[in-house]
C-alpha cells in the first residue's frame, strides 16, 4: 500500500536539516525500489525547505510508522508535525480523467 508522509519542520530547523540531509537521503535510499515520490516542502519564497512529502509503498501502515520513526530527520527532531496516511493514486501522470476511478 502507498503511504503518504506529510512532514512539517519545527521552527529554526534549516541548519539542522542541512547537516542531517546526507543521512536522510541515505535512509530514503533504503526504500528506493518502493519510492513513489519524495521531496521537500518549500516556503512561499520558493527556496526555503519547510518539511518533506514522501509517498512510499509499504506492506502495512504499521511498517510505515516503524520506518519513519527511524528516519534521521525524525530522530533529530527536525519535524514538528507528521501526518501519515494511506494514499491511493487514481490519476497517474498522463492519464485522462475519464480513465481514472475514484
C-alpha distances in whole Angstrom, upper triangle without the diagonal:
4,6,10,13,16,19,23,25,28,32,33,31,31,33,31,28,30,31,28,26,27,25,22,22,22,20,17,18,17,14,15,14,10,11,11,14,16,19,22,23,26,29,31,34,31,31,31,27,26,23,19,16,13,10,8,5,5,6,7,8,11,10,10,13,15,14,15,18,20,19,23,23,22,24,27,27,26,24,25,22,18,16,13,10,7,8,8,10,13,16,15,18,22,20,23,22,24,21,18,17,16
4,7,10,13,16,20,22,25,29,30,28,28,30,28,25,27,29,25,24,24,23,20,19,20,18,15,17,16,12,13,13,9,9,8,10,12,16,18,19,23,26,28,30,27,28,27,24,23,19,16,13,10,6,5,4,6,9,9,9,12,11,9,12,15,13,14,17,18,17,21,21,20,22,25,24,23,21,23,20,16,14,11,9,6,5,7,8,12,14,13,16,19,19,21,21,22,20,17,16,16
4,7,10,13,16,19,22,25,27,25,25,28,25,23,25,26,23,21,23,21,18,18,19,16,14,16,16,12,14,14,10,10,9,11,11,14,16,17,21,23,26,28,26,26,25,21,20,17,13,10,8,5,5,6,7,10,9,7,10,10,7,9,12,11,11,14,16,15,18,18,16,19,22,21,20,17,19,16,12,10,7,6,4,5,8,10,14,16,16,18,22,21,24,23,25,23,19,19,17
4,6,9,13,16,19,22,24,22,23,25,23,20,23,24,21,20,22,20,17,17,19,17,14,17,17,14,15,16,12,11,9,9,10,12,13,13,17,20,22,24,22,23,21,18,17,13,10,7,6,4,7,9,10,13,12,10,13,13,9,11,14,13,11,14,16,14,17,16,15,19,20,19,18,15,16,13,10,8,6,5,6,6,9,11,14,15,15,17,21,21,23,22,25,23,20,19,18
4,6,10,13,16,19,21,18,19,22,20,17,20,21,18,17,19,18,14,15,17,15,12,16,16,14,15,17,14,12,12,10,9,11,11,11,15,18,20,23,21,21,19,15,14,10,8,6,5,6,8,11,12,15,14,11,13,13,9,9,12,11,9,12,14,12,14,13,12,15,17,16,14,11,13,10,7,6,5,7,9,9,13,14,18,19,19,20,24,24,26,25,28,26,23,23,21
4,7,10,13,16,18,16,17,20,19,16,19,21,18,17,20,19,15,17,19,17,15,18,19,17,18,20,17,15,14,12,10,10,10,9,12,14,17,19,18,18,16,13,11,8,6,5,7,9,12,15,16,19,17,14,16,16,13,12,15,14,11,14,16,14,15,13,12,16,17,15,13,10,11,8,6,5,6,8,11,11,15,16,19,19,20,20,24,24,26,25,28,27,24,24,22
4,7,10,13,15,13,14,17,15,13,16,18,15,15,18,17,13,15,18,16,14,18,19,17,19,21,19,16,16,14,11,11,9,8,12,13,16,19,18,17,15,11,9,5,5,6,8,11,14,17,17,21,19,16,17,17,14,13,15,14,10,12,14,12,13,10,9,13,13,11,9,6,8,6,5,6,8,11,14,15,18,19,22,23,23,23,27,28,30,29,32,31,28,28,26
4,7,9,12,10,12,15,14,12,15,17,16,15,19,18,15,17,20,18,17,21,22,21,22,24,22,19,19,17,14,12,10,8,10,11,14,16,16,15,12,9,6,4,7,9,12,15,17,21,21,24,23,19,21,21,17,16,18,17,13,15,17,14,14,11,10,14,13,11,8,5,6,5,7,9,12,14,18,18,21,22,25,25,25,25,29,30,32,30,34,33,30,30,28
4,6,8,7,9,12,10,9,12,14,13,13,17,17,14,16,19,18,17,21,22,22,23,26,24,21,22,19,15,13,10,9,11,11,14,16,16,14,11,8,5,5,8,11,14,17,19,23,23,27,25,22,23,22,19,18,19,18,14,15,16,14,13,9,10,13,11,9,5,4,5,7,9,12,15,18,21,21,25,25,28,28,28,28,32,33,35,34,37,36,33,34,32
4,6,6,9,12,11,10,14,15,14,15,19,19,16,19,22,20,20,24,25,25,26,29,27,25,25,22,19,17,14,13,14,13,16,17,18,17,13,11,8,9,12,15,17,21,23,26,26,29,27,24,24,24,21,19,21,20,16,16,18,16,14,11,11,13,11,8,6,5,4,8,11,14,17,20,24,24,28,29,32,32,32,32,35,36,38,37,40,40,37,37,34
4,6,8,11,11,11,14,16,16,17,21,21,19,21,24,23,23,26,28,28,29,32,30,27,28,25,21,19,15,14,14,12,15,16,17,16,12,11,9,10,14,17,20,24,26,29,30,33,31,28,28,28,25,23,25,24,20,20,21,19,17,14,14,16,13,11,9,9,8,11,14,17,20,23,27,27,31,31,34,34,34,34,37,38,40,39,42,42,39,39,37
4,6,8,8,9,12,13,14,15,19,19,18,20,23,23,23,26,28,28,29,32,31,28,29,26,22,19,16,15,14,13,16,16,17,15,11,11,10,12,15,19,21,25,27,31,31,34,33,30,30,30,27,25,26,25,21,21,22,19,17,13,15,16,13,11,9,11,11,14,17,20,23,26,29,30,33,33,36,36,36,35,38,40,42,41,44,44,41,41,39
4,6,5,6,9,10,10,12,15,15,14,17,19,19,19,22,24,24,25,29,28,25,26,23,19,16,13,13,13,13,17,16,17,14,11,9,8,10,13,16,19,22,24,28,28,31,30,27,27,27,24,22,23,21,18,18,18,16,13,10,12,13,10,9,6,8,10,13,15,18,21,24,27,27,31,31,34,34,33,33,36,38,40,39,43,42,39,40,38
4,6,5,6,9,10,10,14,15,14,16,19,19,19,22,24,24,25,28,27,24,25,22,18,15,12,12,12,12,15,14,14,11,8,7,8,10,12,16,19,22,24,28,29,32,31,29,29,28,25,24,25,23,20,20,20,17,14,11,14,16,12,12,9,11,13,15,17,20,22,25,28,28,31,31,34,33,32,32,35,37,39,39,42,41,39,40,38
4,5,5,6,9,10,13,14,14,16,18,19,20,22,24,25,26,29,29,26,27,24,20,17,15,16,15,15,19,17,17,14,11,11,12,13,15,19,21,25,26,30,30,34,33,31,31,29,27,26,26,24,21,21,20,17,14,12,15,15,12,12,10,13,15,18,20,23,25,28,31,31,34,34,37,36,35,34,37,39,42,42,45,44,42,43,41
4,5,5,6,8,11,12,11,14,16,16,17,20,22,23,24,27,27,24,26,23,19,17,14,16,16,17,20,20,19,16,13,12,12,12,14,18,19,23,24,27,28,31,30,28,27,26,24,22,22,21,18,17,17,14,11,9,11,12,8,9,7,11,13,16,17,21,22,26,28,29,32,32,36,35,34,34,37,39,42,41,45,44,41,42,40
4,5,5,6,9,10,9,11,14,14,14,17,19,20,21,24,23,21,22,19,16,13,11,12,13,14,18,18,17,14,11,9,9,9,11,14,16,20,21,24,25,28,28,26,26,24,21,21,21,19,16,16,16,12,10,7,10,12,9,10,7,10,12,15,16,19,20,23,26,26,29,29,32,32,31,30,33,35,38,38,41,40,37,38,37
4,6,5,8,10,10,11,14,15,15,17,20,21,21,25,25,22,23,20,17,14,12,14,14,16,19,18,17,13,11,10,12,12,13,16,18,22,23,26,27,31,30,28,29,27,24,24,24,21,19,19,18,15,12,10,14,15,12,13,10,13,16,18,19,22,23,26,28,28,31,31,34,33,32,31,34,36,39,39,42,41,39,40,39
4,6,7,9,10,12,13,14,16,17,19,21,22,25,25,23,25,22,19,17,15,17,18,19,23,21,21,17,15,13,15,15,15,19,20,23,24,27,28,31,31,29,29,27,24,24,23,21,19,19,17,14,11,10,14,13,10,13,11,14,17,20,20,24,25,28,30,30,33,33,36,36,34,33,37,39,42,42,45,44,41,42,41
4,6,6,6,9,10,11,12,14,16,18,19,22,22,20,22,20,16,15,14,16,17,19,23,22,21,18,16,13,14,13,13,17,17,20,21,24,24,27,27,25,25,23,21,20,20,17,15,15,13,10,7,7,10,10,8,11,9,12,16,18,18,21,21,25,27,27,30,30,34,33,32,31,35,37,40,40,43,41,39,40,39
4,6,5,6,8,10,10,12,15,16,16,20,20,17,19,17,13,12,11,14,15,18,21,21,19,16,14,11,13,12,12,14,15,18,18,22,23,26,26,25,25,23,20,20,20,17,15,16,14,11,8,8,12,12,11,13,11,13,17,18,18,20,21,24,25,25,28,28,31,31,29,28,31,34,37,37,40,38,36,37,36
4,5,5,6,9,10,11,13,15,15,19,19,17,20,18,15,14,14,17,19,21,25,24,22,19,17,15,17,16,15,17,16,19,19,22,23,26,27,26,26,23,21,21,21,17,16,17,15,12,9,10,14,14,13,16,14,16,20,21,21,23,23,26,27,27,29,29,32,32,30,29,32,35,38,38,42,40,37,38,38
4,5,5,6,9,10,11,14,14,18,18,17,20,18,15,15,15,18,20,23,26,26,24,21,19,17,18,16,15,17,16,19,18,21,21,24,24,23,23,20,18,19,17,14,13,14,11,9,6,9,11,11,11,14,13,15,19,20,19,22,21,24,25,26,29,28,32,32,30,30,33,35,38,39,42,40,37,38,37
4,5,5,6,9,10,12,13,16,16,14,17,15,12,11,12,15,17,20,23,23,22,19,17,14,15,12,11,13,12,15,15,18,18,22,22,21,20,18,16,16,15,12,11,12,10,7,5,6,9,10,10,13,11,12,16,17,16,18,18,21,22,22,25,25,29,29,27,27,30,32,35,35,38,36,34,35,34
4,5,5,6,9,10,10,14,14,12,15,13,10,10,11,15,17,20,24,24,21,19,18,15,16,14,12,13,12,15,14,17,18,22,22,22,22,19,17,18,17,14,13,15,13,10,9,10,13,14,14,16,14,15,19,20,18,20,19,21,22,22,24,24,27,27,25,25,28,30,33,34,37,35,32,33,33
4,5,5,7,10,10,13,14,13,16,15,13,14,15,19,21,24,28,27,25,22,21,18,20,17,15,16,14,16,15,17,18,21,22,22,22,19,17,18,17,13,13,15,12,10,9,12,14,14,15,18,16,18,22,22,20,22,21,23,24,24,26,26,29,29,27,27,30,32,35,36,39,36,34,35,35
4,5,5,8,9,13,13,12,15,15,12,14,15,18,21,24,27,28,26,23,22,18,19,16,14,15,13,14,13,15,15,18,19,18,18,15,13,14,13,10,10,12,9,7,7,10,11,12,13,16,15,16,19,19,17,19,18,20,21,21,24,24,28,28,26,26,30,31,35,35,38,35,33,33,33
4,5,6,7,10,10,8,12,11,9,11,13,16,19,22,25,26,23,22,21,17,18,15,12,12,9,11,10,12,13,17,18,17,17,15,12,14,14,10,10,13,11,8,10,11,12,14,15,17,16,16,19,19,16,18,16,18,18,18,21,20,24,24,22,23,26,28,31,31,34,32,29,30,30
4,5,5,8,10,9,12,12,11,13,15,19,21,25,28,28,25,24,23,20,21,18,15,15,12,13,11,13,14,18,19,19,20,16,15,17,16,12,13,16,13,11,12,14,16,17,18,20,19,19,23,23,20,21,19,21,21,20,22,22,25,25,23,23,26,28,31,32,35,32,30,31,31
4,6,8,9,9,13,14,13,15,18,21,24,27,31,31,29,27,26,22,23,20,17,17,13,14,11,12,12,15,17,17,17,14,13,15,14,10,12,14,12,11,13,15,16,16,19,21,20,20,24,23,20,21,19,20,20,20,22,22,26,26,24,25,28,29,33,33,36,33,31,31,31
4,6,5,6,10,11,11,14,17,20,23,26,29,30,27,26,25,22,22,19,16,14,11,11,8,8,9,12,14,15,16,12,11,14,13,10,11,14,13,11,14,16,16,18,20,21,20,20,23,22,19,19,16,17,17,17,18,18,22,23,20,21,25,26,29,30,32,29,27,27,27
4,5,5,9,10,10,13,16,19,22,26,29,29,26,25,25,22,23,20,16,15,12,11,9,10,12,15,17,18,19,16,14,17,17,13,14,18,16,14,16,17,19,20,22,23,22,22,25,24,21,21,19,19,18,18,19,18,22,22,19,19,22,24,27,28,31,28,26,27,27
4,6,9,11,12,16,19,22,25,29,31,32,29,28,28,25,26,22,19,17,13,12,9,9,11,13,16,18,19,16,15,18,18,15,16,20,18,17,19,21,21,23,25,26,25,24,28,26,23,23,20,20,18,17,18,17,20,21,18,19,22,23,26,27,29,26,25,25,26
4,6,9,11,15,18,20,24,27,30,31,28,27,27,24,24,21,17,15,11,9,6,5,7,10,13,14,16,13,11,15,15,12,14,17,17,15,18,19,20,22,24,25,24,22,25,23,20,19,16,16,14,14,15,14,18,18,16,17,21,21,25,25,27,24,22,23,23
4,6,7,11,14,17,20,24,26,27,24,24,23,20,21,17,14,11,8,6,5,6,9,13,15,15,17,14,12,15,16,13,13,17,17,14,17,17,18,20,22,23,21,20,23,21,18,17,15,15,14,13,14,13,17,17,15,15,19,20,23,24,26,24,22,22,22
4,7,11,14,16,19,23,25,26,23,23,23,20,21,17,14,11,8,5,5,7,11,14,15,16,18,16,14,17,18,15,15,19,19,17,20,19,20,23,24,25,23,21,23,21,18,17,15,14,13,11,11,10,13,13,11,12,15,16,20,20,23,20,18,19,19
4,7,11,12,15,19,21,22,19,19,19,17,17,14,11,8,6,5,7,10,13,17,18,17,20,18,15,17,19,16,15,19,19,16,18,17,18,21,23,23,20,19,21,19,17,16,15,15,14,12,13,11,15,14,12,12,16,17,20,21,24,22,19,21,21
4,7,10,13,16,19,20,17,16,16,13,14,11,7,6,4,6,8,12,15,18,19,18,20,18,14,16,18,15,13,17,17,14,15,14,15,18,19,19,17,16,18,17,15,15,14,15,15,14,16,14,18,17,16,15,19,20,23,24,27,25,23,24,23
4,7,9,13,16,16,14,13,13,10,11,9,6,6,7,9,12,15,18,22,22,20,22,21,17,18,20,17,15,18,18,14,15,13,15,18,18,18,15,14,17,16,15,15,15,17,18,16,18,17,20,19,18,17,20,22,25,25,29,27,25,26,26
4,6,10,13,14,11,10,9,6,7,6,4,6,9,12,15,18,20,24,24,22,23,22,19,19,21,18,15,18,18,15,15,12,14,17,17,16,13,12,14,14,14,15,16,18,19,18,21,20,23,22,21,20,23,25,27,27,31,30,27,28,27
4,7,10,11,10,9,8,6,5,5,5,6,10,13,16,20,22,26,25,22,24,23,20,20,22,20,17,19,20,17,17,14,15,19,18,17,13,12,13,13,13,13,15,17,19,18,20,20,22,21,21,20,23,25,27,26,30,29,27,28,26
4,7,8,6,6,5,5,5,7,9,10,14,17,20,24,26,29,29,26,28,27,23,24,26,23,20,22,23,20,19,16,18,21,20,18,15,14,15,15,16,17,19,20,23,21,23,23,25,23,23,22,25,27,28,28,32,31,29,30,29
4,5,6,7,5,6,6,9,11,13,17,20,23,27,29,32,31,28,30,30,26,26,28,26,23,24,26,22,21,18,20,23,21,19,16,15,15,15,17,18,21,22,25,24,26,25,27,26,26,25,27,29,31,30,34,34,31,32,31
4,5,8,8,10,10,13,15,16,20,22,26,29,31,35,34,31,33,33,29,29,31,29,26,28,29,26,25,22,23,26,25,23,19,18,18,18,20,21,23,25,27,25,27,26,28,26,27,25,27,29,30,29,33,34,31,33,31
4,6,7,10,11,14,16,18,21,24,27,31,33,37,36,34,35,35,31,31,33,31,28,29,30,27,26,22,24,27,25,24,20,20,20,21,22,23,26,27,30,28,30,29,31,29,29,27,29,31,32,32,36,36,34,36,34
4,6,9,11,13,14,16,19,22,25,28,31,35,34,32,34,33,29,29,32,29,26,28,29,25,24,21,24,26,25,24,20,20,21,21,22,23,25,26,28,26,28,26,28,26,25,23,26,28,29,29,33,33,31,33,32
4,6,9,12,13,16,18,22,24,28,30,34,34,32,33,32,28,29,30,28,25,27,27,23,22,19,22,24,22,21,18,18,19,20,21,23,25,26,28,27,29,27,30,28,27,25,27,30,32,32,36,35,33,35,34
4,6,9,12,14,18,21,24,27,29,33,32,30,31,30,27,26,28,26,22,24,24,21,19,16,19,21,19,18,14,15,16,17,19,20,23,25,27,26,29,28,30,29,28,27,29,32,33,33,37,36,34,36,34
4,6,8,11,14,18,20,24,26,29,29,26,27,27,23,23,24,22,19,20,21,17,16,13,15,18,16,15,11,12,13,14,15,17,19,22,24,23,26,25,28,27,26,25,28,30,32,32,35,35,32,33,32
4,7,10,14,17,20,24,25,28,27,24,26,25,22,21,23,21,17,19,20,17,16,12,14,17,15,13,10,9,10,11,12,14,17,19,22,22,25,24,27,26,26,25,29,30,32,31,35,34,32,33,31
4,7,10,14,16,20,21,25,24,21,22,21,18,17,19,17,14,16,17,13,13,10,11,14,13,12,9,7,9,9,10,11,14,16,19,18,22,22,25,24,24,24,27,28,31,30,33,32,30,30,28
4,7,10,13,16,18,21,21,18,20,19,15,15,17,15,12,14,15,12,12,10,11,14,14,13,10,9,11,10,9,11,12,14,16,16,19,19,22,21,21,21,24,26,28,27,31,30,27,28,26
4,7,10,14,15,19,18,16,18,17,14,14,17,15,12,15,16,13,15,12,13,17,17,16,14,12,14,12,10,10,10,11,13,12,15,15,18,18,17,18,21,22,25,24,27,26,23,24,22
4,6,10,12,16,16,14,16,15,11,13,15,12,10,14,15,12,14,13,13,17,18,17,15,13,16,14,11,11,10,11,11,11,13,13,17,17,16,17,20,21,24,24,27,25,22,23,22
4,7,10,13,13,12,15,14,10,13,15,13,12,15,16,14,17,16,16,19,21,20,19,17,19,16,13,12,10,9,9,8,10,10,14,14,13,15,18,19,22,21,24,22,19,20,19
4,6,10,11,11,13,11,8,11,13,10,11,14,15,13,16,16,16,19,21,21,20,18,20,18,15,14,11,11,10,9,11,12,15,16,15,17,20,21,24,23,26,23,21,21,20
4,7,9,10,12,10,8,12,13,11,13,16,16,16,19,20,19,21,24,24,23,21,23,21,17,16,13,12,10,9,11,11,15,17,15,17,21,21,24,24,25,23,20,20,20
4,5,7,9,6,6,10,11,9,11,14,15,15,19,19,18,20,23,23,23,21,23,21,17,16,12,12,10,11,13,14,18,20,19,21,24,24,27,27,28,26,23,22,21
4,7,8,7,8,11,12,11,14,16,17,18,21,23,21,22,26,26,26,24,26,23,20,18,14,13,11,13,14,16,19,22,21,24,27,26,29,28,29,27,24,23,22
4,5,5,6,9,10,11,13,14,16,17,21,22,19,21,25,24,25,22,24,21,17,16,12,11,9,12,14,16,19,22,22,25,28,27,29,28,30,27,24,23,21
4,5,5,6,9,10,11,12,15,15,19,19,17,19,22,22,22,19,20,18,14,12,8,8,7,11,13,16,19,22,22,25,28,27,29,28,30,28,24,23,21
4,5,5,6,9,10,11,13,15,18,19,16,17,21,21,22,19,20,18,15,14,10,11,11,14,17,20,23,26,26,28,32,31,33,32,34,31,28,27,25
4,6,5,6,9,10,11,13,17,18,15,17,20,20,21,19,21,19,15,15,12,12,12,15,17,19,23,25,25,27,30,30,33,32,34,31,28,27,26
4,5,5,6,9,10,11,15,15,13,15,18,18,18,16,18,16,12,12,8,10,10,12,15,17,21,23,22,24,28,28,30,29,32,29,26,25,24
4,5,5,6,9,10,14,14,11,13,16,16,16,14,16,14,10,10,8,10,11,14,17,20,23,25,25,27,31,30,33,32,34,32,29,28,26
4,6,5,7,9,13,14,11,12,16,16,17,16,18,16,13,14,11,14,14,17,20,23,26,28,27,29,33,33,36,35,37,35,32,31,29
4,5,6,7,10,12,10,11,15,15,16,15,17,16,13,14,11,14,14,16,19,21,25,26,25,27,31,31,34,33,36,33,30,30,28
4,5,5,9,9,7,9,12,12,12,11,14,12,10,11,9,12,14,16,19,21,24,26,25,26,30,30,33,33,35,33,30,30,28
4,6,8,9,6,7,10,11,12,11,13,13,10,12,11,15,17,19,22,24,28,29,29,30,34,34,37,36,39,37,33,33,31
4,6,9,7,6,10,11,13,13,15,15,13,16,14,17,19,21,24,26,29,31,30,31,34,35,38,38,40,38,35,35,33
4,6,5,6,9,10,10,11,14,14,12,14,14,17,18,20,23,24,28,29,27,28,32,33,36,35,38,36,33,33,32
4,5,5,6,9,9,10,14,15,14,17,17,20,22,23,26,27,31,31,30,30,34,35,38,38,41,39,36,36,35
4,6,5,6,5,7,10,12,11,15,15,19,21,22,25,26,30,30,29,29,33,34,37,36,39,38,35,35,34
4,5,5,6,6,9,10,9,12,13,17,19,21,24,25,29,30,29,30,34,34,37,36,39,38,35,34,33
4,6,8,9,11,13,12,16,16,20,22,24,27,29,32,33,32,33,37,38,41,40,43,41,38,38,36
4,6,8,11,13,14,17,18,22,25,26,30,31,34,35,34,34,38,39,42,41,44,43,40,40,38
4,6,7,10,11,15,16,20,23,25,28,30,33,34,33,34,37,38,41,40,43,42,39,38,36
4,7,9,11,14,16,20,23,24,27,28,31,31,31,31,35,36,38,37,41,40,37,37,35
4,6,7,11,13,16,19,21,24,25,28,29,29,29,33,34,36,35,38,37,34,34,32
4,7,10,13,17,20,21,25,26,29,30,30,31,34,35,37,35,39,38,35,34,32
4,7,10,13,17,18,22,23,26,27,28,28,32,32,34,32,35,35,31,31,28
4,6,10,13,15,19,20,23,24,25,26,30,30,32,30,33,32,29,28,26
4,7,10,12,15,17,20,22,22,24,27,27,29,27,30,29,26,25,22
4,7,9,13,15,18,20,21,23,26,26,28,26,29,27,24,23,21
4,6,10,13,15,18,19,21,24,23,25,23,26,24,21,19,17
4,7,10,13,15,16,19,22,21,23,21,23,22,18,17,15
4,6,9,12,13,15,19,17,19,18,20,18,15,14,12
4,6,9,10,14,16,15,16,15,17,15,11,10,9
4,6,6,10,13,11,13,12,15,12,9,10,9
4,6,10,12,9,11,9,11,9,6,6,7
4,6,8,6,8,7,10,8,6,8,9
4,6,6,9,10,12,10,8,11,13
4,6,9,11,13,12,11,14,16
4,7,9,12,10,11,15,17
4,6,8,6,7,11,14
4,5,5,7,11,13
4,5,5,8,10
4,6,8,11
4,7,10
4,7
4
